[in-house]
Amino acid sequence: MAASSSSSSGEQQYSLRWNDFHSSILSSFRHLRDEEDFVDVTLACDSSSFTAHKVVLSACSPYFRRLLKNS
């Protein structure tokens, strides 16, 4: 991860580069799922059910986004 800053007309701007962001964020989401941290919805079908994160369902599915936004 690298950061740099620049200044123009009194304002500071920062630029952040995170080379392994993709693998890092996937690993973090996997850990949250495995530990069931911050789960906020349960999906059920027949006799099976599992927990999930509303924000992940909404980001991956327009159907779930509409459904969860209206509830």
N, C-alpha and C positions, 0 to 999 in steps of 0.2 A: 504494500500500500504506500503510495507517495502523495504528498500534498505540496502545493505551492500557492503563493499568494501574490497578488499584484495590486497596485494602488493607482487609481486614476480619479482625478477631481475629488480627492478626499474620501472616496469610498474604497473599502477593501473588498476584494473578490478572492475567493479561495477555489482552487481546483483540486479535486480528489481523484486519484486513480487507484483502483483496487484490482490488481492483476488476476487474482483467483476468485473474484466475486461470485461467479456462477457456481463453482463447486462449493464455495463457502456457504452460500445462502441455501443451497440444496441440502447440505449437511446439517445446517441449523434447523431447517424445516423437518428433516427426517428425525432429528433428535426430539423436537417438540412433539412430533407424532408418536414416536416410540414411548416417550415418557407420559404421553397424554396431558402435556402442559397446555393450559389455556384452551382446551377443547370447549366448544360452546354450542354444539349441536350433536344430536344422535340420529343417524340414519337407520331405518329398520325396514326389512322386507321379509315376509313370512316369519320364520323363527330366528332369523339372523339380525344382528344390529352391530353398528360400530360408530365410534365417535369421530368427529371431524372438526375442522376450523371453518367457520362461516366465510372468512375472508379468502381462504384458499378455494373453497367451493365456488364462491362468487367470481374469483379471478379466472377460474378454469371453465366456467359454464354459464352462458347467458341465461339458461333455464334456472339454475340455482340463484343467480344474481337477482332475477325478477322475483322469484319465490321468496327469498330471504329478505329482500328489500321491502316487500309488502307485508311482512309479518312483524 
